Amino acid sequence: MPTALDDDRLERLIADAARQSQRRRDVRAAAREGRGSGFDGFVAADPRQLHDELARRRGASSSFLELGSGQGLVTIIADLLGYDACGIESRAELVEDAEDLAARHGAAPRFVVGSFLPRGEELGTLLDADFHVTDDQAASAWDEVRLRDFDLVYAFPWPGEEELFAALLQRHGRKGQCLLTWQSAEGFTELFV
Ligand SMILES: C[S@@+](CC[C@H](N)C(=O)[O-])C[C@H]1O[C@@H](n2cnc3c(N)ncnc32)[C@H](O)[C@@H]1O
């Protein structure tokens, strides 16, 4: 079981993910042409910090779930570190990218297209009514995957939407489960259910 990824392998994966991400941005920019620019809504966490944090936690946790896995880089790193890894992502095109990226780097995590919000979840003020980045329209992924099945749950919340993830774990998680979040300013925070 790898305790850390070989530096070259990690750097190749990160560089490939960056190229793929740029291609995706180009496609979206082209699609927006003539319609004014719009906010893409996709921001990726720092993969090297994530790698180190997941490697450090590998002894205590064996399964990993990413809520909003984007192009899949973090879930792929978790898979390569030996976690039973799964990512949920509402944008199907990003899941397609994630599966391609995983295949190119010898990883085989599970990616599920759908929302990490349970169907009919009462969100109250957890999401701002006028402006929020978390997608509250996509069909729920929870028919295919169960939040309770994972030791370590990771998310990179949009600023102001951190409480949503804590509430999800408190409402639907299981005792002993850890929610790890990453925010550009604060770095990592953890919450045990
Ligand atoms: C800030 S990005 C973080 C990407 C990745 N987790 C990382 O740390 O690099 C948030 C991701 O969550 C996805 N997302 C937003 N709302 C979602 C929802 N309800 N269910 C699943 N994915 C969602 C977005 O499409 C985007 O890919």
The ligand as an SDF file (V2000), in Angstrom:
LIG
                    3D

 27 29  0  0  0  0  0  0  0  0999 V2000
  -14.8790   24.3580   -5.8000 C   0  0  0  0  0  0  0  0  0  0  0  0
  -15.0290   22.9900   -6.9680 S   0  0  0  0  0  0  0  0  0  0  0  0
  -13.9890   21.8310   -6.1210 C   0  0  0  0  0  0  0  0  0  0  0  0
  -13.4410   20.7500   -7.0060 C   0  0  0  0  0  0  0  0  0  0  0  0
  -12.6140   19.6880   -6.2650 C   0  0  0  0  0  0  0  0  0  0  0  0
  -13.4000   19.1090   -5.1740 N   0  0  0  0  0  0  0  0  0  0  0  0
  -11.3070   20.2040   -5.7050 C   0  0  0  0  0  0  0  0  0  0  0  0
  -11.1630   20.2670   -4.4660 O   0  0  0  0  0  0  0  0  0  0  0  0
  -10.4190   20.5200   -6.4850 O   0  0  0  0  0  0  0  0  0  0  0  0
  -16.6940   22.4230   -6.5820 C   0  0  0  0  0  0  0  0  0  0  0  0
  -17.2040   21.3090   -7.4870 C   0  0  0  0  0  0  0  0  0  0  0  0
  -18.4840   20.8800   -6.9720 O   0  0  0  0  0  0  0  0  0  0  0  0
  -19.3590   20.6570   -8.0660 C   0  0  0  0  0  0  0  0  0  0  0  0
  -20.7330   20.7640   -7.5170 N   0  0  0  0  0  0  0  0  0  0  0  0
  -21.4150   21.8940   -7.1920 C   0  0  0  0  0  0  0  0  0  0  0  0
  -22.6060   21.5670   -6.6630 N   0  0  0  0  0  0  0  0  0  0  0  0
  -22.6940   20.2060   -6.6480 C   0  0  0  0  0  0  0  0  0  0  0  0
  -23.6900   19.2890   -6.2100 C   0  0  0  0  0  0  0  0  0  0  0  0
  -24.8400   19.6810   -5.6630 N   0  0  0  0  0  0  0  0  0  0  0  0
  -23.4350   17.9710   -6.3380 N   0  0  0  0  0  0  0  0  0  0  0  0
  -22.2710   17.5330   -6.9010 C   0  0  0  0  0  0  0  0  0  0  0  0
  -21.2940   18.3580   -7.3390 N   0  0  0  0  0  0  0  0  0  0  0  0
  -21.4960   19.6840   -7.1990 C   0  0  0  0  0  0  0  0  0  0  0  0
  -18.9750   21.7210   -9.0680 C   0  0  0  0  0  0  0  0  0  0  0  0
  -19.4090   21.3740  -10.3770 O   0  0  0  0  0  0  0  0  0  0  0  0
  -17.4510   21.7190   -8.9220 C   0  0  0  0  0  0  0  0  0  0  0  0
  -16.8660   20.7670   -9.7690 O   0  0  0  0  0  0  0  0  0  0  0  0
  1  2  1  0
  2  3  1  0
  2 10  1  0
  3  4  1  0
  4  5  1  0
  5  6  1  0
  5  7  1  0
  7  8  2  0
  7  9  1  0
 10 11  1  0
 11 12  1  0
 11 26  1  0
 12 13  1  0
 13 14  1  0
 13 24  1  0
 14 15  1  0
 14 23  1  0
 15 16  2  0
 16 17  1  0
 17 18  1  0
 17 23  2  0
 18 19  1  0
 18 20  2  0
 20 21  1  0
 21 22  2  0
 22 23  1  0
 24 25  1  0
 24 26  1  0
 26 27  1  0
M  CHG  2   2   1   9  -1
M  END
$$$$
